[in-house]
Amino acid sequence: MRQGGSWIIEIHNDNINTYGGVTLVLSDVLGYTTETAYRVAGDIDRRGKVDLAPGPWAEGEKLVAALQVRGLRARLRHA
């Protein structure tokens, strides 16, 4: 697997998690304020997915795993 360069975390909408649940996970894992996390949760719901700002592979892998363990649908793709 190619690990260099920038990687984007995609968080996808699902029919399981509530706004409140997604907001809590985004705040906990990504350190977002409640307001920012709620706005991103709304974007995920309206758009079907949200792409987070690109970053290094290793950090992206850790964040995707943390999001998935908490029940969100997330994946990492090369920018």
C-alpha positions as semicolon CSV with decimal commas, in nm:
position;residue;x (nm);y (nm);z (nm)
1;M;0,000;0,000;0,000
2;R;0,117;0,348;-0,089
3;Q;0,154;0,545;0,234
4;G;0,313;0,872;0,122
5;G;0,141;1,191;0,022
6;S;-0,185;1,330;0,150
7;W;-0,484;1,119;0,249
8;I;-0,847;1,219;0,292
9;I;-1,082;1,077;0,553
10;E;-1,434;1,022;0,420
11;I;-1,717;0,995;0,672
12;H;-2,035;0,850;0,522
13;N;-2,398;0,885;0,620
14;D;-2,585;0,585;0,755
15;N;-2,929;0,506;0,888
16;I;-2,806;0,396;1,229
17;N;-2,631;0,688;1,399
18;T;-2,818;0,994;1,522
19;Y;-2,702;1,355;1,490
20;G;-2,625;1,349;1,859
21;G;-2,423;1,031;1,831
22;V;-2,224;1,153;1,532
23;T;-2,168;1,488;1,704
24;L;-2,034;1,313;2,013
25;V;-1,796;1,091;1,811
26;L;-1,665;1,384;1,605
27;S;-1,604;1,586;1,921
28;D;-1,436;1,294;2,097
29;V;-1,220;1,164;1,812
30;L;-1,143;1,480;1,616
31;G;-1,157;1,734;1,896
32;Y;-1,429;1,942;1,728
33;T;-1,637;2,181;1,934
34;T;-1,997;2,073;1,978
35;E;-2,110;2,340;1,732
36;T;-1,860;2,235;1,464
37;A;-1,933;1,866;1,516
38;Y;-2,308;1,929;1,485
39;R;-2,254;2,128;1,162
40;V;-2,038;1,848;1,015
41;A;-2,297;1,588;1,119
42;G;-2,556;1,791;0,926
43;D;-2,326;1,807;0,623
44;I;-2,284;1,429;0,635
45;D;-2,660;1,384;0,648
46;R;-2,734;1,627;0,362
47;R;-2,447;1,535;0,129
48;G;-2,417;1,165;0,205
49;K;-2,051;1,202;0,304
50;V;-1,794;1,456;0,412
51;D;-1,427;1,469;0,319
52;L;-1,197;1,595;0,593
53;A;-0,887;1,799;0,514
54;P;-0,600;1,591;0,375
55;G;-0,331;1,469;0,610
56;P;-0,061;1,205;0,646
57;W;-0,148;0,837;0,606
58;A;-0,052;0,724;0,957
59;E;-0,268;0,986;1,128
60;G;-0,556;0,914;0,890
61;E;-0,538;0,542;0,964
62;K;-0,562;0,604;1,338
63;L;-0,853;0,844;1,301
64;V;-1,047;0,618;1,063
65;A;-1,003;0,325;1,302
66;A;-1,123;0,537;1,595
67;L;-1,428;0,655;1,398
68;Q;-1,511;0,300;1,288
69;V;-1,476;0,155;1,639
70;R;-1,731;0,412;1,752
71;G;-1,973;0,303;1,479
72;L;-1,925;0,560;1,203
73;R;-1,872;0,461;0,840
74;A;-1,535;0,607;0,748
75;R;-1,260;0,527;0,501
76;L;-0,924;0,664;0,393
77;R;-0,842;0,749;0,033
78;H;-0,541;0,900;-0,137
79;A;-0,584;1,269;-0,215
